[in-house]
Amino acid sequence: MPAESRVLSPKVCVVEVEEAYAGQRIDNFLLRELKGAPRSLIYRLLRKGEVRVNKGRAKAHYKLVAGDRVRIPPVRLEHRGAAPASDRLRRDIGAAIIFEDKRLIVLNKPAGIAVHGGSGIANGVIEAMRALRPEEHQLELVHRLDRDTSGCLLIAKKRSILRVLHELQRDGGIDKRYLALVAGRPEKRRFEVKLALRKNTLKSGERVVRVDANGKPAKTRFSVRETFAEYTLLEARLLTGRTHQIRVHLQSLGLPLLGDPKYGDDELNSRVARQGFKRMFLHAERLRFRLPGDGDDMRIEARLDAACAGLLGRLRSANQA
């Protein structure tokens, strides 16, 4: 398909930030204003100073204040006819909703689906949700999951609840529990990993995260759920929220996550793939938090998909043999 040109912003425009968007990062604000623009373009515009906030440069992590004036330059996107979210993706995301009220939506995100478009991916969860709910004008991801991770994913319906949930995350008010199946067995049934992590870019352009004393602090608390002959099912509780945190912390312990293509054991992954297990075994199982005005905690649990549940069933049967 030949390349086409699509105008996202035909001329310089200045947008005044409404109260509803106060606290949002400038990069996420621009992704909404320039619908369809890849993140790489947004970051390039910010880096080159073409986007201005109150006539000054702003970094990607700048959080907007009500009344800020954002200058958006003319933007023309060269693309190859990127299609809207497919019918199948919308059906899959619609079927993945496990909780909804007037404030938020929770999905049991399937493995293999990105949470948002970009980096060669036309559409992800949030684009599909916006296509499913065109009447909801403020849908935003509260947090992210890796493409190959399944489980609980929060989407806010309003900017006001997004800010509340971000504050809860920052203050440790959202209890996130994951299930991870690893090769090997830890020395203790309960243990905590406190290793700083830093993002790196390889010569190939691939982005990886490494343990680095000069990185950002990261803490994960693990406990053993079940043990098998060769594997251990762990529960992981995130006490910080760094990119690839659980995966890299497990790698540092010599407990490779089953099916992890970046930080796992390639030989092991090939072996289990030949046996029919072809995904990464990391699942965001549970969320617990309390919203202002609620008398009780909100508890949400996402079931394992057929692939993970089937593998555990086979391992349990082997234990009993």
ABEGO torsion letter per residue (X at the ends): XBBBBBBABABBBBBBBBAAABGBBAAAAAAAABBGBBAAAAAAAAAAGABBBGGBBBBAABBBBBGBBBBBBBBBBBBBGBBBBBAAAAAAAAAABABBBAABBBBBBBBGBBABBEGGBABBAAAAAAAABAABAABBBABBBBAABBEBBBBBABAAAAAAAAAAAAAGABBBBBBBBBBEBBABABBBBBBBBBBBBBAAGBBBBBBBAABBBBBBBBBBABBBAABBBBBBBBABBBBGAAAAAAAAAGBBBBGBAAABBAAAAAAAAAAGBABBBBBBABBBBBBBGBABBBBBBBBBBAAAAAAAAAAAAAAAX
